Amino acid sequence: MRQIENILNPLNYLLTLVHDYSALAYLILFSAAFLESSSILFSWLPVQTLIFVVGMLCQKGEFNLWILLAGFCSLTTIGEFLKFFLSYRRLHEKESTFIHSIRVFLKRDFKLTNFVMFFHRFLPAYGLLVPMAAAENHFPLKQFVRDTILANFLWVNLTFFLGYFLGKNQFVNHYATLIIIAVALLPALADRLWQKR
């Protein structure tokens, strides 16, 4: 019975881990945020779900709210800047067939509207390609910097504070695993609906 309770409500177990290894927890969280934002190879990292869960844990006093928000906002933004500049530099390098096919898709089929630029972090698969598409299509640097800063600020804060305020709810705490799974699946659903529009 206790094991079932731990599965449905893992927050107490996570609170213990965070309390014992707080410095390591910050390092892991910030590393994941930077890697997911800066490289397509790490796009599988569930950073949005991590930010939501951390918001729930922060509400219980295990993290410093301002350090988390500053770290997530700055590192995800820097990661996307890095992805943009590396993609821009590769435009003049010899490319493989795979890279060529991606470049063709980004140039021909990827539409960089204002909506996509501002809300791309909420569209995981599609959104992670935005910095690469911006570089490929010679998107104005000033506008890219502005939109990326605003997009990451909005994404981090909405996701974090959703977890923070839901963490006060007893129902959410009791069924934390199911809520976390739902939060993890919602962006994928939004991404699929966006691509079918």
C-alpha positions, 0 to 999 in steps of 0.5 A, a space after each residue: 500500500 505504501 509503494 502504491 502511495 509513493 507512486 501516486 504521490 512521489 513528492 514526499 520522496 522527491 522532497 527528501 532527495 532535494 533536501 539531502 542533495 540540494 546543490 546537486 539538484 540545482 546542477 542537474 536541473 540547470 544542466 538539463 535546461 541548458 542542454 535541451 535548449 542548446 542542442 537537438 540531441 538533447 531535445 528528449 529531456 523533459 525540461 518543461 515537466 521538470 520546471 513544473 515539478 520544481 515549482 511544486 517542490 519550491 512551494 514547499 520551501 525546498 528551493 530558492 524561487 528566485 535562483 530557479 527562475 533566474 537560472 531557468 530563464 537565463 540558461 534556456 535563453 542562452 541555450 537557444 542563442 547558442 543553437 542559433 549561432 551554431 546553426 548560422 555558422 554551419 550554413 557555410 560548412 560541408 553538410 551530410 545528406 541528413 543535415 541537407 534534408 533538415 535545411 531544406 525543410 527549415 527553408 521551405 516548410 517551416 513558417 516563422 510567424 510572430 506567433 511561432 516565435 513568441 510561443 515556440 517553447 510550448 510546442 516541444 518538437 516544432 519549437 525546438 527547431 525555431 533557432 535553427 530555422 531562424 538561422 537558416 532563413 536569416 531571421 533579423 538578429 535583433 528580433 530573434 534576440 528579443 523574441 527568444 528572451 520574451 518566449 523563454 521568460 513567458 514559458 518558464 514563468 507560466 510553467 513554474 507558477 502553474 506547478 507552484 500554485 497547484 502544489 498547494 492543492 491537496 488533490 494535486 498533491 495526492 495524485 501528483 504522478 497523474 498530474 505530472 504525466 498529464 503536464 508532460 503529455 499536453 505539450 506533445 498534444 499541442 504540438 501535434 494539433 499545431 502541425 495538423 492546423 
